[in-house]
Amino acid sequence: MISCRIPLILSGLAALCLSNISSFAAPIVLNDIKAVVNGEPITQSMVDSAVRTQIQIWLMGNKGMVTKAQAESEIREMEKKALDDLIDRTLILSEFESLGGNIKEQFIDEAVKRFTKDRFNGDKEKFLAELQSSGMTISQFREIQRDQIAIQALRSEHAGDEVIPNTPWEKKAAFNGMKDDWKTDGSPKVRIMSIPKVTESKTQEQQKALIDDILSQLENGASFGALAKKYSTDSFADKGSGGYVGVISRSGPLAEGLTGVAYQLGPGQISKPLDDGAIWRIVKVDERVGQSTPSYEEKEEEVDRRLTIEKKQENLEAWLKTLRRDANVRIYGD
């Protein structure tokens, strides 16, 4: 018989598991089986239910804190990893039970209290209202926390509280690979070319052909400034500056769209033609001003922390690999 307490994968943003799900009592359809772990089948419906529960918890804990795009990205990641994570969680909880592990109720009380404090500023009534709207009972939520604590306990143990200290050589090598993460953007030194879509003597088709010719010339190394002086119709070209605008800030006088494009371009890069109503605009960034990269000494502590986390993750992956190797796991393709 399939256990009514099917474990669900732990997400980095929300940890949860499934508890009593009445649909598990239904007959198992053979072509619905996605994996078998130590003789216990995991079906597509279990995976789907796991993902739904995971999403409910995540949305409840992050409501109003993330954009729609961020939520969609996180949900897609949950769906992509659902089966592998469900298998790993099954193995971890099985290991915990085989070791005679037991989670005291007071630890679950504390976990629920922390969740309420962190996500709802301690407002228990608001937490319960959100829980109810998600379709989950407090008993189910407590089961989620129970499994979360068990999983975290074994993960922490096998990740290793003590790892080999990072050597200066390791830290300096890691810094060289990370330093671009801390590089400041600087401010772009910008040129702009403005080409009207229609003139008194030229149709839109003719002006589009002109744009294509300008782009071809730029790709072949022509001077942006010279072409701006020749073809651009804005005030920057009128000044004979070759479209030179200057160093701009994010809150500068340029239109927000043009500023955004300029900040996305690297030194020497040229944008595609931008549709700005009656005008096409082409943006070039000559260079970045004020870019800086912190020194190794400034970031040594952060590098050391990241390396330690990586080593613990490697320890954890090695342990999970051993669990998978020693277990009887069979995964079925689509």
N, C-alpha and C positions, 0 to 999 in steps of 0.2 A: 504493500500500500504506500502511496506517496505521502510523505510527511506534509502536514497542513502548515508547517512553518517553513516556507521556502525562502532562503536568504537572497538578498538583492545586493548588487555591487555598491561599494562605497564611492561616492563622488567626492572630488576635492572640495566642492562647495556645499554638498549636503550628503549626509550619510544616512542610509535607510535600508530597510528590508521589508519584505512582505510578511504579513501575519495570516490570519485566517481568511482564505479566499474560497467562497463556496463553489466557484466554477471548477476547482480542482477535483471535485467529486465526479465530474462528468467523465465518460469514457475517453481514453487517450486515442487520438487518431494517429496511426503509425507514421504517416507522412508529415505529421505536425511536429514530430520529435526533432529537436535541434541538437541535443547532446544527451549522453548518458554518463553520469558521474557516480562511480562505485555502485552501479546497478540501478541508480535512481534517475529516471528520465527528466529532462528539462524540455518542455514543449514551447512552441512559438507563443502560445497564449500566456505561458508563464513569463516569458521574456517581455511580451507586450505589457502585461500587468505590472511587471517590475519597473519598466520604463515609466508607465503612467504614475506609479506611486512616487518614483524618484522625482519626476517633474513636479508633482503636487507639492512635495516637501520643499524643493528648490524654489518654486514660485512663491510659496508661503513665506519663506525666509528672506526672499529678495524683492518682494513686492515694492514697487516705487523706487528701487535702488539701481535698477539697470535699464538700459534702453531696450526697445523691441528687438533691435538687431543683435544685441548682446544675448538676450534671452533665446532668440532663435538659434544662435551659434552654439550656445551651451546645450540646448535640447538636441540639436543634431549630433553633438559629440556624445551625449548620453546614449542616443539611439545606435550610433556606430559601435560603441564599446559594450553594448548591453549584454550580449551573450558571453563574451570572454570574462567580463566583470562578474557576471552571475556565477559562472563556473568557479572563479577564484574565491568568491565570497562563500560559496558552498563548501569548498575545501577548507577554508580558514575556520569556519564555524564547526565543521566536522572535527578538525584538529583540536579546537578549544574544548569540545564536548568529550573527546577521547582522553584529554588530559584531566578530566573531572572539573573543568572550570565552572564557576557559578558566579553570577552577578547579583550582589545584594540589592534589595529594593531601594536602600538609601542612596546608592550611586545613581540609580535611574531617576530618583526624585531630584537629585542635584543636576543631572543632565537636562531634564525638562525645565528646571528653574533657570539654568544658564541660557537655554534656547529662548525662553520667554524674555529674559533680561536683554540678551544680545539683539534679538530681532523685533521685540515689541516693547522695549523699554520697561520691562517688568509688568506690563499690563496683562494680567492673566485673562481677563474677560475678552480682550481683543484677540489674544492668542486662541482661546477656545472658539471664538466666533469664526476666525480664519480656518481653524481646524475643521469645524463643522461644514463650512462652505466648500472645503476641499473634498468632503465625503469621507473623511477619516475619523475614527473614534479615538478618544484619549488612550484607550487600551492598545489599539494598534500602534499609536505613536510611541507608547512606552516600550512595546516590543521592538520597534525600530531602534530606540535608544539602547535597549538591552544588547542587541546584536552589535550596534555601533561600538559600545564599550568593549565587548569581547574582541571584536576585530582590531580595535585600536591597541588593546593590550598586547595581542600577539604580534601585530605589526611593529610596535615599538620595541618589543623584546628582540625580534629578529632583525630589525634595522640596526640595532646596536647603539646603546647609549654612549658607549665608548668606541671611538674609531681611531685609527692610526692618525696622529697629528699630521697636518699638511706641512710639507717641507717648503722652505723659501723658494726652491726651484719650481715646485708644483704651483705655488701661488702666483709667481711671476709669469709662468707660462699661461695660467688661466686668465690672469689680468689682460694679457695681450689678446686673448680671444674674446674678452668681455668689454674691453674699454670703449668700443664704439657704442655700447649700450648707454654709456654715461656722457657721450659727446653732446654738447649743446648745439642746437640748430644754427645759431647765428642768424643774421639778417641778410636776406638776398639783395644783391645789387642788380637792379632790374632794367631791362629795355623792353619797350612795347612797340609793336607795329600795328597800325589800324588801317584796315582796307574796307572801304564801303562796299556793300553788296551790289549797289546800283549807283551809277553816276549819270550826269546829264547826257553823256555820250556813250556809256557802256552799259550793256545789259547785265543781269545777274549771271548768266552763263559765261559771259566774257570775263567778268570779275572773278568768277570761280576758277576759270582757266588761269587767270593771273595769280591767284592764290597757289594753285598747283605748281605754277612755274617758279614762284618765290620759294616754295618748300623744296623743290628740286634743286634750286641754286644753293639753298642753305645746306642741304644734305651733301652737296659737292664742295662745300667749304667757302661759299661766298660770305662776304662780310654782312652781318646783320645790320650794322649801323649804316652801311652804304645803301642797302636795300630799303631801310626805313626812310632815309633821306629822300630816296627816289620815289617811293610809292606810298608811304604812310601819310595819313591826312590829319593826324591829331596835333596838338600843340607841341608835343615833344619833338616831332619831326620839324615843325615850323621853326623851332629854335636852332635848327641845324645840328642837333646833338646826336643824331642817329638813333632816335627813339629812347635816349637815355633818360630814365626816370629818377634813378638814384637808389640809395639804400632805403628800403621800406620796412616799416614795422607792421605787426598784425593789426594795429589800430590806426594805421595811416590813412591818407586821403584816397587811396585807390579803392575801387569797388571791392566789396568783400570777395566776390568770385575770383577776380584777378589776383587779389592778395593770396587767397587760398591756393591757387595754381602756382604762384611764384614760390610759396613755401614748400610745395611738393617737389619742385625741380631742384636738381643738383647743379653745382657750378658747371657752366658751359652748356647746359641742357636747354632745349627749345620746346615749347608746348606745341600741341596740335592747334589748328585754327579754332578759336573759341567763338561761339555764336553769341553776340552781344546786341541783339536786336537788329538794327540796320547795318551793323558793322561786324566784320570778322577781326578778331584781335589775336596776335601772336606774341607770346611772352618769352623772353630769354633772360636767364640768370647768368650774369657775367661771373660772379663769385659770391662767396658767403663771407660776411664780415662779422667778426666777434665769435667765431667758433672756438671752442676750447674742449680739451679732454683732461679730466682729473689725473693726477699723478698716481703711481702705484701706492705710494705712502698714504695718500688720502683714502684709497679704497681697499687697503690691505685687509682690514677687518671684515668688510663686506665680501671680498673674494674668499677669505677663509671660511666664512659662514656658508657661502654657496657651495664650496668644495665639500664641506662636511655633509651638507644635505645630499649632494650627489653620491658620496660614498655610502651614506645610509640607504639611499634608494637602490644602489647596486646590491647592498647586502639583502635588502628586502626582495629584490627581483630574484636573487640567487635562491632564497628560501622558497619563494613561490614556485620557482622552476622545479625545486626538489619535491614540493607537494604535488605538482602536476605529474612529475615523473613517477612517483611512488603510488599515485592513485590510478584507478582504472577509469580513464576519461576517453570517451569516443565522441567526436564531433561529426555531425552529418551536414553535408553541403546542401545547397538549395537544389 
